[in-house]
Amino acid sequence: MTQSATSPVRIEAVHAPDQPTPTPELEALYRGFEDELLVPLWTEIGDLMPAHPQSKATPHRWQWQTLLDLADRAGDLVPVGRGGERRAIALANPTLGGRPFATPTLWAAIQYLMPGEDAPEHRHTQNAFRFVVEGEGVWTVVGRDPVPMNRGDFLPQAGWNLHAHHNAAAKPMAWIDGLDIPFQYYTESQFFEFGRDEISDAERATPERSRSQRLWGHPGLRPVSVPGPMPASPLLAYRWADTDRALQDQLDLEDEGYAGTLELGHAAVRFTNPTTGGDVLPTIRTEFHRVRSGVETAPRQEVGSSVFQVFDGAGTVTVGDTTWSVTRGDLFVVPSWQPLSIRSEASASDSDSGALDLFRFSDSPIFESLNLARTSVSPALEGLPR
């Protein structure tokens, strides 16, 4: 029996351990499976049910200066407006088939806005955020609330919120966008809708604090007028001054002999939803890490993938068998279950804090919701996940 020319299923009888002995009868059975679009588990189990996650993504690093140079050239050549919508240039993991996906679930891009430009209003079901590694002068307008963007600020935005951007400065500005585009793409759950072609004059105002920050940006306090949990954070900007202080306080407590750091010399904070204490977005976790100079973090493996951006300082990063030197702005990917360790080589000459500061986002909330999350932290990478 010959293979069907129209069936996408292809099954080969092979001489291999735990496989049936190839015979003409087995070949005929397999051709019957192909004709009826059937696949036997015994020929696929190693790929479908491996002993541990085997990500299709690979570790990779993008250097910030190269991204900035290319974005600047795009600023001269590519307009912002309906159709293209954003001058956003996505990171494409080298083993994901050329798709604009940093990992199988996460999108990361550099967005670039020229002086006086507006990125038009739209909305989408994809959850998103912006993180600013340098620059100021751009306002994102979410639900007609102008929100300033400055160095070190983290700006989450839940899906299906109308938003636009405008650059009120005299020079271009770049930042990174993070979204769950690949996750929604593969689960076929995405929606998109255009908003207004232009924002109003009132939305071009440049307030020091947005309305969301005035209502929600008070540590430990929430407005009684808005009871109950919300699925995503209503606070549209988390300011660098607060993040910086929280990280330094952890290291100061460590110096005084008190607990507070994630591990010796490694401070970390997570951005949270003030209505629940959980993650700011349903599908994306965001954190900030500070590693003292000379400290090397213990290798850590996690189910799910991450993207890091160096905010300040320099260091050496090892993901699986790949090692890079990184400096301010560089981005790198950690695929699922690949061990990550970071060595800080920061100094006062390249870091305001004197430490290696890193922004991180991951897909951890997805796996925690599905009870699939696992983490292993061990210098020898031995033992059961915990």
Contacts in CASP RR format, 6 or more apart in sequence:
PFRMAT RR
TARGET T0000
AUTHOR 0000-0000-0000
METHOD contacts of the structure
MODEL  1
MTQSATSPVRIEAVHAPDQPTPTPELEALYRGFEDELLVPLWTEIGDLMP
AHPQSKATPHRWQWQTLLDLADRAGDLVPVGRGGERRAIALANPTLGGRP
FATPTLWAAIQYLMPGEDAPEHRHTQNAFRFVVEGEGVWTVVGRDPVPMN
RGDFLPQAGWNLHAHHNAAAKPMAWIDGLDIPFQYYTESQFFEFGRDEIS
DAERATPERSRSQRLWGHPGLRPVSVPGPMPASPLLAYRWADTDRALQDQ
LDLEDEGYAGTLELGHAAVRFTNPTTGGDVLPTIRTEFHRVRSGVETAPR
QEVGSSVFQVFDGAGTVTVGDTTWSVTRGDLFVVPSWQPLSIRSEASASD
SDSGALDLFRFSDSPIFESLNLARTSVSPALEGLPR
1 27 0 8 1.000
1 28 0 8 1.000
1 31 0 8 1.000
1 32 0 8 1.000
2 31 0 8 1.000
3 10 0 8 1.000
3 31 0 8 1.000
3 34 0 8 1.000
4 31 0 8 1.000
4 34 0 8 1.000
4 35 0 8 1.000
7 34 0 8 1.000
7 35 0 8 1.000
7 37 0 8 1.000
8 37 0 8 1.000
9 33 0 8 1.000
9 34 0 8 1.000
9 37 0 8 1.000
9 38 0 8 1.000
9 39 0 8 1.000
10 34 0 8 1.000
11 30 0 8 1.000
11 33 0 8 1.000
11 34 0 8 1.000
11 39 0 8 1.000
11 40 0 8 1.000
11 43 0 8 1.000
12 30 0 8 1.000
12 43 0 8 1.000
13 19 0 8 1.000
13 20 0 8 1.000
13 22 0 8 1.000
13 23 0 8 1.000
13 26 0 8 1.000
13 27 0 8 1.000
13 30 0 8 1.000
14 22 0 8 1.000
15 21 0 8 1.000
15 22 0 8 1.000
18 42 0 8 1.000
19 42 0 8 1.000
19 43 0 8 1.000
20 26 0 8 1.000
20 42 0 8 1.000
32 38 0 8 1.000
33 39 0 8 1.000
33 40 0 8 1.000
41 48 0 8 1.000
52 337 0 8 1.000
53 303 0 8 1.000
53 304 0 8 1.000
53 336 0 8 1.000
53 337 0 8 1.000
54 337 0 8 1.000
55 103 0 8 1.000
55 104 0 8 1.000
55 305 0 8 1.000
55 335 0 8 1.000
55 336 0 8 1.000
55 337 0 8 1.000
55 338 0 8 1.000
56 95 0 8 1.000
56 96 0 8 1.000
56 104 0 8 1.000
57 93 0 8 1.000
57 95 0 8 1.000
57 96 0 8 1.000
57 101 0 8 1.000
57 102 0 8 1.000
57 103 0 8 1.000
57 104 0 8 1.000
57 305 0 8 1.000
57 333 0 8 1.000
57 335 0 8 1.000
57 336 0 8 1.000
58 93 0 8 1.000
58 94 0 8 1.000
58 95 0 8 1.000
58 322 0 8 1.000
58 333 0 8 1.000
58 335 0 8 1.000
59 319 0 8 1.000
59 320 0 8 1.000
59 322 0 8 1.000
59 332 0 8 1.000
59 333 0 8 1.000
59 334 0 8 1.000
59 335 0 8 1.000
59 338 0 8 1.000
60 91 0 8 1.000
60 93 0 8 1.000
60 94 0 8 1.000
60 332 0 8 1.000
60 333 0 8 1.000
61 317 0 8 1.000
61 324 0 8 1.000
61 326 0 8 1.000
61 330 0 8 1.000
61 331 0 8 1.000
61 332 0 8 1.000
61 333 0 8 1.000
62 91 0 8 1.000
62 330 0 8 1.000
62 331 0 8 1.000
62 332 0 8 1.000
63 330 0 8 1.000
64 133 0 8 1.000
64 309 0 8 1.000
64 310 0 8 1.000
64 327 0 8 1.000
64 328 0 8 1.000
64 329 0 8 1.000
64 330 0 8 1.000
64 331 0 8 1.000
67 89 0 8 1.000
67 110 0 8 1.000
67 174 0 8 1.000
67 331 0 8 1.000
68 110 0 8 1.000
68 174 0 8 1.000
70 89 0 8 1.000
71 87 0 8 1.000
71 89 0 8 1.000
71 110 0 8 1.000
71 112 0 8 1.000
71 174 0 8 1.000
72 112 0 8 1.000
72 172 0 8 1.000
74 87 0 8 1.000
74 89 0 8 1.000
74 112 0 8 1.000
75 87 0 8 1.000
75 112 0 8 1.000
75 114 0 8 1.000
75 172 0 8 1.000
78 87 0 8 1.000
80 86 0 8 1.000
80 87 0 8 1.000
80 113 0 8 1.000
80 114 0 8 1.000
80 117 0 8 1.000
80 118 0 8 1.000
80 119 0 8 1.000
80 120 0 8 1.000
81 119 0 8 1.000
81 120 0 8 1.000
82 120 0 8 1.000
82 194 0 8 1.000
82 197 0 8 1.000
85 119 0 8 1.000
85 120 0 8 1.000
85 122 0 8 1.000
86 111 0 8 1.000
86 119 0 8 1.000
86 177 0 8 1.000
87 111 0 8 1.000
87 112 0 8 1.000
87 113 0 8 1.000
87 119 0 8 1.000
88 109 0 8 1.000
88 110 0 8 1.000
88 111 0 8 1.000
88 112 0 8 1.000
88 177 0 8 1.000
89 109 0 8 1.000
89 110 0 8 1.000
89 111 0 8 1.000
89 112 0 8 1.000
90 100 0 8 1.000
90 101 0 8 1.000
90 102 0 8 1.000
90 107 0 8 1.000
90 108 0 8 1.000
90 109 0 8 1.000
91 100 0 8 1.000
91 102 0 8 1.000
91 107 0 8 1.000
91 108 0 8 1.000
91 109 0 8 1.000
91 307 0 8 1.000
91 331 0 8 1.000
91 333 0 8 1.000
92 98 0 8 1.000
92 99 0 8 1.000
92 100 0 8 1.000
92 101 0 8 1.000
92 102 0 8 1.000
93 99 0 8 1.000
93 101 0 8 1.000
93 102 0 8 1.000
93 103 0 8 1.000
93 333 0 8 1.000
96 103 0 8 1.000
96 104 0 8 1.000
99 182 0 8 1.000
100 107 0 8 1.000
100 109 0 8 1.000
100 181 0 8 1.000
101 107 0 8 1.000
101 181 0 8 1.000
101 182 0 8 1.000
102 108 0 8 1.000
102 305 0 8 1.000
102 307 0 8 1.000
102 333 0 8 1.000
103 182 0 8 1.000
103 304 0 8 1.000
103 305 0 8 1.000
103 306 0 8 1.000
103 307 0 8 1.000
103 333 0 8 1.000
103 335 0 8 1.000
103 336 0 8 1.000
103 363 0 8 1.000
104 182 0 8 1.000
104 183 0 8 1.000
104 186 0 8 1.000
104 305 0 8 1.000
105 180 0 8 1.000
105 182 0 8 1.000
105 183 0 8 1.000
105 186 0 8 1.000
105 283 0 8 1.000
105 304 0 8 1.000
105 305 0 8 1.000
105 363 0 8 1.000
105 366 0 8 1.000
106 178 0 8 1.000
106 179 0 8 1.000
106 180 0 8 1.000
106 182 0 8 1.000
106 183 0 8 1.000
106 284 0 8 1.000
106 305 0 8 1.000
106 306 0 8 1.000
106 307 0 8 1.000
106 361 0 8 1.000
106 362 0 8 1.000
106 363 0 8 1.000
107 126 0 8 1.000
107 177 0 8 1.000
107 178 0 8 1.000
107 179 0 8 1.000
107 180 0 8 1.000
107 181 0 8 1.000
107 182 0 8 1.000
108 176 0 8 1.000
108 177 0 8 1.000
108 178 0 8 1.000
108 307 0 8 1.000
108 331 0 8 1.000
108 361 0 8 1.000
109 176 0 8 1.000
109 177 0 8 1.000
109 178 0 8 1.000
110 174 0 8 1.000
110 175 0 8 1.000
110 176 0 8 1.000
110 177 0 8 1.000
111 119 0 8 1.000
111 130 0 8 1.000
111 165 0 8 1.000
111 174 0 8 1.000
111 175 0 8 1.000
111 176 0 8 1.000
111 177 0 8 1.000
112 172 0 8 1.000
112 173 0 8 1.000
112 174 0 8 1.000
113 119 0 8 1.000
113 138 0 8 1.000
113 165 0 8 1.000
113 166 0 8 1.000
113 167 0 8 1.000
113 172 0 8 1.000
113 173 0 8 1.000
113 174 0 8 1.000
114 167 0 8 1.000
114 172 0 8 1.000
115 167 0 8 1.000
115 169 0 8 1.000
115 170 0 8 1.000
115 171 0 8 1.000
115 172 0 8 1.000
116 166 0 8 1.000
116 167 0 8 1.000
116 168 0 8 1.000
116 169 0 8 1.000
117 166 0 8 1.000
117 167 0 8 1.000
118 164 0 8 1.000
118 165 0 8 1.000
118 166 0 8 1.000
118 167 0 8 1.000
118 198 0 8 1.000
118 199 0 8 1.000
119 164 0 8 1.000
119 165 0 8 1.000
119 166 0 8 1.000
120 164 0 8 1.000
120 194 0 8 1.000
120 195 0 8 1.000
120 196 0 8 1.000
120 197 0 8 1.000
120 198 0 8 1.000
121 141 0 8 1.000
121 162 0 8 1.000
121 163 0 8 1.000
121 164 0 8 1.000
121 194 0 8 1.000
121 195 0 8 1.000
121 196 0 8 1.000
121 197 0 8 1.000
121 199 0 8 1.000
122 162 0 8 1.000
122 163 0 8 1.000
122 164 0 8 1.000
122 192 0 8 1.000
122 193 0 8 1.000
122 194 0 8 1.000
122 195 0 8 1.000
123 159 0 8 1.000
123 160 0 8 1.000
123 161 0 8 1.000
123 162 0 8 1.000
123 163 0 8 1.000
123 192 0 8 1.000
123 193 0 8 1.000
123 195 0 8 1.000
124 159 0 8 1.000
124 160 0 8 1.000
124 190 0 8 1.000
124 191 0 8 1.000
124 192 0 8 1.000
124 193 0 8 1.000
125 159 0 8 1.000
125 160 0 8 1.000
125 184 0 8 1.000
125 189 0 8 1.000
125 190 0 8 1.000
125 191 0 8 1.000
125 192 0 8 1.000
126 159 0 8 1.000
126 179 0 8 1.000
126 180 0 8 1.000
126 181 0 8 1.000
126 184 0 8 1.000
126 190 0 8 1.000
127 156 0 8 1.000
127 157 0 8 1.000
127 158 0 8 1.000
127 159 0 8 1.000
127 179 0 8 1.000
127 180 0 8 1.000
127 232 0 8 1.000
127 281 0 8 1.000
127 282 0 8 1.000
127 283 0 8 1.000
127 284 0 8 1.000
128 156 0 8 1.000
128 157 0 8 1.000
128 159 0 8 1.000
128 177 0 8 1.000
128 178 0 8 1.000
128 179 0 8 1.000
129 154 0 8 1.000
129 155 0 8 1.000
129 156 0 8 1.000
129 157 0 8 1.000
129 177 0 8 1.000
129 178 0 8 1.000
129 179 0 8 1.000
129 280 0 8 1.000
129 281 0 8 1.000
129 284 0 8 1.000
129 286 0 8 1.000
129 361 0 8 1.000
130 140 0 8 1.000
130 149 0 8 1.000
130 154 0 8 1.000
130 155 0 8 1.000
130 157 0 8 1.000
130 175 0 8 1.000
130 176 0 8 1.000
130 177 0 8 1.000
130 178 0 8 1.000
131 152 0 8 1.000
131 153 0 8 1.000
131 154 0 8 1.000
131 155 0 8 1.000
131 175 0 8 1.000
131 176 0 8 1.000
131 178 0 8 1.000
131 286 0 8 1.000
131 309 0 8 1.000
131 359 0 8 1.000
131 361 0 8 1.000
132 149 0 8 1.000
132 150 0 8 1.000
132 151 0 8 1.000
132 152 0 8 1.000
132 153 0 8 1.000
132 155 0 8 1.000
132 175 0 8 1.000
133 151 0 8 1.000
133 152 0 8 1.000
133 175 0 8 1.000
133 176 0 8 1.000
133 309 0 8 1.000
133 310 0 8 1.000
133 311 0 8 1.000
133 328 0 8 1.000
133 329 0 8 1.000
133 359 0 8 1.000
134 151 0 8 1.000
134 174 0 8 1.000
134 328 0 8 1.000
134 329 0 8 1.000
135 150 0 8 1.000
135 151 0 8 1.000
135 173 0 8 1.000
135 174 0 8 1.000
136 148 0 8 1.000
136 149 0 8 1.000
136 150 0 8 1.000
136 151 0 8 1.000
136 169 0 8 1.000
136 173 0 8 1.000
137 148 0 8 1.000
137 149 0 8 1.000
137 150 0 8 1.000
137 167 0 8 1.000
137 168 0 8 1.000
137 169 0 8 1.000
137 173 0 8 1.000
137 206 0 8 1.000
138 149 0 8 1.000
138 165 0 8 1.000
138 166 0 8 1.000
138 167 0 8 1.000
138 168 0 8 1.000
138 169 0 8 1.000
138 173 0 8 1.000
138 175 0 8 1.000
139 146 0 8 1.000
139 147 0 8 1.000
139 148 0 8 1.000
139 149 0 8 1.000
139 165 0 8 1.000
139 166 0 8 1.000
139 168 0 8 1.000
139 204 0 8 1.000
139 206 0 8 1.000
140 146 0 8 1.000
140 147 0 8 1.000
140 149 0 8 1.000
140 155 0 8 1.000
140 157 0 8 1.000
140 163 0 8 1.000
140 164 0 8 1.000
140 165 0 8 1.000
140 236 0 8 1.000
141 147 0 8 1.000
141 163 0 8 1.000
141 164 0 8 1.000
141 165 0 8 1.000
141 166 0 8 1.000
141 199 0 8 1.000
141 203 0 8 1.000
142 157 0 8 1.000
142 161 0 8 1.000
142 162 0 8 1.000
142 163 0 8 1.000
142 212 0 8 1.000
142 236 0 8 1.000
143 161 0 8 1.000
143 162 0 8 1.000
143 163 0 8 1.000
144 162 0 8 1.000
144 199 0 8 1.000
144 200 0 8 1.000
144 202 0 8 1.000
144 203 0 8 1.000
145 210 0 8 1.000
145 211 0 8 1.000
145 212 0 8 1.000
145 236 0 8 1.000
146 203 0 8 1.000
146 204 0 8 1.000
146 205 0 8 1.000
146 206 0 8 1.000
146 207 0 8 1.000
146 210 0 8 1.000
147 155 0 8 1.000
147 210 0 8 1.000
147 212 0 8 1.000
147 213 0 8 1.000
147 236 0 8 1.000
147 237 0 8 1.000
148 206 0 8 1.000
148 207 0 8 1.000
148 208 0 8 1.000
148 209 0 8 1.000
148 210 0 8 1.000
148 237 0 8 1.000
149 155 0 8 1.000
149 173 0 8 1.000
149 175 0 8 1.000
149 237 0 8 1.000
150 239 0 8 1.000
150 240 0 8 1.000
151 240 0 8 1.000
152 239 0 8 1.000
152 240 0 8 1.000
152 243 0 8 1.000
152 311 0 8 1.000
152 359 0 8 1.000
153 237 0 8 1.000
153 238 0 8 1.000
153 239 0 8 1.000
153 240 0 8 1.000
154 237 0 8 1.000
154 238 0 8 1.000
154 243 0 8 1.000
154 271 0 8 1.000
154 286 0 8 1.000
154 288 0 8 1.000
154 359 0 8 1.000
155 236 0 8 1.000
155 237 0 8 1.000
155 238 0 8 1.000
156 232 0 8 1.000
156 233 0 8 1.000
156 235 0 8 1.000
156 236 0 8 1.000
156 238 0 8 1.000
156 271 0 8 1.000
156 280 0 8 1.000
156 281 0 8 1.000
156 286 0 8 1.000
157 163 0 8 1.000
157 236 0 8 1.000
158 231 0 8 1.000
158 232 0 8 1.000
158 233 0 8 1.000
158 281 0 8 1.000
158 282 0 8 1.000
159 232 0 8 1.000
160 191 0 8 1.000
162 195 0 8 1.000
164 196 0 8 1.000
164 199 0 8 1.000
164 203 0 8 1.000
166 199 0 8 1.000
166 203 0 8 1.000
166 204 0 8 1.000
167 173 0 8 1.000
168 204 0 8 1.000
168 206 0 8 1.000
176 309 0 8 1.000
176 331 0 8 1.000
178 284 0 8 1.000
178 307 0 8 1.000
178 361 0 8 1.000
179 284 0 8 1.000
180 281 0 8 1.000
180 283 0 8 1.000
180 284 0 8 1.000
180 363 0 8 1.000
181 190 0 8 1.000
183 283 0 8 1.000
183 363 0 8 1.000
183 366 0 8 1.000
184 190 0 8 1.000
210 236 0 8 1.000
210 237 0 8 1.000
212 234 0 8 1.000
212 235 0 8 1.000
212 236 0 8 1.000
212 237 0 8 1.000
213 235 0 8 1.000
213 236 0 8 1.000
213 237 0 8 1.000
213 239 0 8 1.000
215 223 0 8 1.000
215 226 0 8 1.000
215 234 0 8 1.000
216 222 0 8 1.000
216 223 0 8 1.000
216 233 0 8 1.000
216 234 0 8 1.000
216 235 0 8 1.000
216 274 0 8 1.000
217 235 0 8 1.000
217 274 0 8 1.000
219 242 0 8 1.000
220 274 0 8 1.000
222 274 0 8 1.000
222 275 0 8 1.000
226 234 0 8 1.000
226 275 0 8 1.000
228 275 0 8 1.000
229 273 0 8 1.000
229 275 0 8 1.000
229 276 0 8 1.000
230 273 0 8 1.000
230 275 0 8 1.000
230 276 0 8 1.000
231 282 0 8 1.000
232 273 0 8 1.000
232 280 0 8 1.000
232 281 0 8 1.000
232 282 0 8 1.000
233 271 0 8 1.000
233 272 0 8 1.000
233 273 0 8 1.000
233 274 0 8 1.000
233 275 0 8 1.000
233 280 0 8 1.000
233 281 0 8 1.000
234 273 0 8 1.000
234 274 0 8 1.000
234 275 0 8 1.000
235 273 0 8 1.000
235 274 0 8 1.000
235 280 0 8 1.000
238 271 0 8 1.000
243 269 0 8 1.000
243 288 0 8 1.000
244 353 0 8 1.000
246 269 0 8 1.000
247 267 0 8 1.000
247 268 0 8 1.000
247 269 0 8 1.000
247 288 0 8 1.000
247 290 0 8 1.000
247 353 0 8 1.000
247 357 0 8 1.000
248 267 0 8 1.000
248 290 0 8 1.000
248 353 0 8 1.000
250 260 0 8 1.000
250 261 0 8 1.000
250 267 0 8 1.000
250 268 0 8 1.000
250 269 0 8 1.000
250 290 0 8 1.000
251 261 0 8 1.000
251 265 0 8 1.000
251 267 0 8 1.000
251 290 0 8 1.000
251 292 0 8 1.000
251 355 0 8 1.000
253 259 0 8 1.000
253 260 0 8 1.000
253 261 0 8 1.000
254 260 0 8 1.000
254 261 0 8 1.000
254 264 0 8 1.000
254 265 0 8 1.000
254 267 0 8 1.000
260 267 0 8 1.000
261 267 0 8 1.000
261 268 0 8 1.000
262 268 0 8 1.000
262 289 0 8 1.000
263 297 0 8 1.000
263 298 0 8 1.000
264 295 0 8 1.000
265 291 0 8 1.000
265 292 0 8 1.000
265 295 0 8 1.000
266 289 0 8 1.000
266 290 0 8 1.000
266 291 0 8 1.000
266 292 0 8 1.000
266 295 0 8 1.000
266 297 0 8 1.000
267 289 0 8 1.000
267 290 0 8 1.000
267 291 0 8 1.000
268 287 0 8 1.000
268 288 0 8 1.000
268 289 0 8 1.000
268 290 0 8 1.000
269 287 0 8 1.000
269 288 0 8 1.000
270 279 0 8 1.000
270 285 0 8 1.000
270 286 0 8 1.000
270 287 0 8 1.000
271 279 0 8 1.000
271 280 0 8 1.000
271 286 0 8 1.000
271 287 0 8 1.000
271 288 0 8 1.000
272 278 0 8 1.000
272 279 0 8 1.000
272 280 0 8 1.000
273 279 0 8 1.000
273 280 0 8 1.000
279 285 0 8 1.000
279 286 0 8 1.000
279 364 0 8 1.000
279 365 0 8 1.000
280 286 0 8 1.000
281 365 0 8 1.000
282 365 0 8 1.000
283 363 0 8 1.000
283 365 0 8 1.000
283 366 0 8 1.000
284 361 0 8 1.000
284 362 0 8 1.000
284 363 0 8 1.000
284 365 0 8 1.000
285 361 0 8 1.000
285 362 0 8 1.000
285 363 0 8 1.000
285 364 0 8 1.000
285 365 0 8 1.000
286 359 0 8 1.000
286 360 0 8 1.000
286 361 0 8 1.000
287 359 0 8 1.000
287 360 0 8 1.000
287 361 0 8 1.000
287 362 0 8 1.000
288 311 0 8 1.000
288 357 0 8 1.000
288 358 0 8 1.000
288 359 0 8 1.000
288 360 0 8 1.000
289 342 0 8 1.000
289 357 0 8 1.000
289 358 0 8 1.000
289 359 0 8 1.000
289 360 0 8 1.000
290 353 0 8 1.000
290 355 0 8 1.000
290 356 0 8 1.000
290 357 0 8 1.000
290 358 0 8 1.000
291 297 0 8 1.000
291 342 0 8 1.000
291 343 0 8 1.000
291 344 0 8 1.000
291 346 0 8 1.000
291 355 0 8 1.000
291 356 0 8 1.000
291 358 0 8 1.000
292 344 0 8 1.000
292 355 0 8 1.000
293 344 0 8 1.000
293 345 0 8 1.000
293 346 0 8 1.000
293 347 0 8 1.000
293 354 0 8 1.000
293 355 0 8 1.000
293 356 0 8 1.000
294 343 0 8 1.000
294 344 0 8 1.000
294 345 0 8 1.000
295 343 0 8 1.000
295 344 0 8 1.000
296 341 0 8 1.000
296 342 0 8 1.000
296 343 0 8 1.000
296 344 0 8 1.000
297 340 0 8 1.000
297 341 0 8 1.000
297 342 0 8 1.000
297 343 0 8 1.000
298 341 0 8 1.000
298 377 0 8 1.000
298 378 0 8 1.000
298 379 0 8 1.000
299 318 0 8 1.000
299 339 0 8 1.000
299 340 0 8 1.000
299 341 0 8 1.000
299 377 0 8 1.000
299 378 0 8 1.000
299 379 0 8 1.000
299 381 0 8 1.000
300 339 0 8 1.000
300 340 0 8 1.000
300 341 0 8 1.000
300 375 0 8 1.000
300 376 0 8 1.000
300 377 0 8 1.000
301 337 0 8 1.000
301 338 0 8 1.000
301 339 0 8 1.000
301 340 0 8 1.000
301 375 0 8 1.000
301 376 0 8 1.000
301 377 0 8 1.000
301 381 0 8 1.000
301 385 0 8 1.000
302 334 0 8 1.000
302 336 0 8 1.000
302 337 0 8 1.000
302 362 0 8 1.000
302 364 0 8 1.000
302 373 0 8 1.000
302 374 0 8 1.000
302 375 0 8 1.000
302 376 0 8 1.000
303 336 0 8 1.000
303 337 0 8 1.000
303 367 0 8 1.000
303 372 0 8 1.000
303 373 0 8 1.000
303 374 0 8 1.000
303 375 0 8 1.000
304 335 0 8 1.000
304 336 0 8 1.000
304 337 0 8 1.000
304 362 0 8 1.000
304 363 0 8 1.000
304 364 0 8 1.000
304 366 0 8 1.000
304 367 0 8 1.000
304 373 0 8 1.000
305 333 0 8 1.000
305 334 0 8 1.000
305 335 0 8 1.000
305 336 0 8 1.000
305 362 0 8 1.000
305 363 0 8 1.000
306 333 0 8 1.000
306 334 0 8 1.000
306 340 0 8 1.000
306 360 0 8 1.000
306 361 0 8 1.000
306 362 0 8 1.000
306 363 0 8 1.000
307 331 0 8 1.000
307 332 0 8 1.000
307 333 0 8 1.000
307 334 0 8 1.000
307 360 0 8 1.000
307 361 0 8 1.000
307 362 0 8 1.000
308 317 0 8 1.000
308 331 0 8 1.000
308 332 0 8 1.000
308 334 0 8 1.000
308 358 0 8 1.000
308 359 0 8 1.000
308 360 0 8 1.000
309 329 0 8 1.000
309 330 0 8 1.000
309 331 0 8 1.000
309 358 0 8 1.000
309 359 0 8 1.000
309 360 0 8 1.000
310 326 0 8 1.000
310 327 0 8 1.000
310 328 0 8 1.000
310 329 0 8 1.000
310 330 0 8 1.000
310 331 0 8 1.000
310 356 0 8 1.000
310 357 0 8 1.000
310 358 0 8 1.000
311 328 0 8 1.000
311 329 0 8 1.000
311 357 0 8 1.000
311 358 0 8 1.000
311 359 0 8 1.000
312 328 0 8 1.000
312 346 0 8 1.000
312 350 0 8 1.000
312 351 0 8 1.000
312 352 0 8 1.000
312 353 0 8 1.000
312 354 0 8 1.000
312 355 0 8 1.000
312 356 0 8 1.000
312 357 0 8 1.000
313 327 0 8 1.000
313 328 0 8 1.000
313 344 0 8 1.000
313 345 0 8 1.000
313 346 0 8 1.000
313 347 0 8 1.000
313 350 0 8 1.000
313 351 0 8 1.000
313 354 0 8 1.000
313 355 0 8 1.000
313 356 0 8 1.000
313 357 0 8 1.000
314 325 0 8 1.000
314 326 0 8 1.000
314 327 0 8 1.000
314 328 0 8 1.000
314 345 0 8 1.000
314 346 0 8 1.000
314 347 0 8 1.000
314 350 0 8 1.000
314 351 0 8 1.000
314 356 0 8 1.000
315 325 0 8 1.000
315 326 0 8 1.000
315 327 0 8 1.000
315 342 0 8 1.000
315 343 0 8 1.000
315 344 0 8 1.000
315 345 0 8 1.000
315 346 0 8 1.000
315 356 0 8 1.000
316 323 0 8 1.000
316 324 0 8 1.000
316 325 0 8 1.000
316 326 0 8 1.000
316 342 0 8 1.000
316 343 0 8 1.000
316 345 0 8 1.000
317 323 0 8 1.000
317 324 0 8 1.000
317 326 0 8 1.000
317 332 0 8 1.000
317 340 0 8 1.000
317 341 0 8 1.000
317 342 0 8 1.000
317 343 0 8 1.000
318 339 0 8 1.000
318 340 0 8 1.000
318 341 0 8 1.000
318 342 0 8 1.000
318 343 0 8 1.000
319 332 0 8 1.000
319 333 0 8 1.000
319 334 0 8 1.000
319 335 0 8 1.000
319 338 0 8 1.000
319 339 0 8 1.000
319 340 0 8 1.000
320 338 0 8 1.000
320 339 0 8 1.000
320 340 0 8 1.000
324 330 0 8 1.000
324 332 0 8 1.000
326 332 0 8 1.000
327 350 0 8 1.000
328 350 0 8 1.000
334 340 0 8 1.000
339 381 0 8 1.000
342 356 0 8 1.000
342 358 0 8 1.000
344 355 0 8 1.000
344 356 0 8 1.000
345 356 0 8 1.000
346 353 0 8 1.000
346 354 0 8 1.000
346 355 0 8 1.000
346 356 0 8 1.000
346 357 0 8 1.000
347 354 0 8 1.000
348 354 0 8 1.000
351 357 0 8 1.000
364 373 0 8 1.000
367 373 0 8 1.000
374 385 0 8 1.000
374 386 0 8 1.000
375 385 0 8 1.000
375 386 0 8 1.000
376 383 0 8 1.000
376 384 0 8 1.000
376 385 0 8 1.000
376 386 0 8 1.000
377 386 0 8 1.000
END
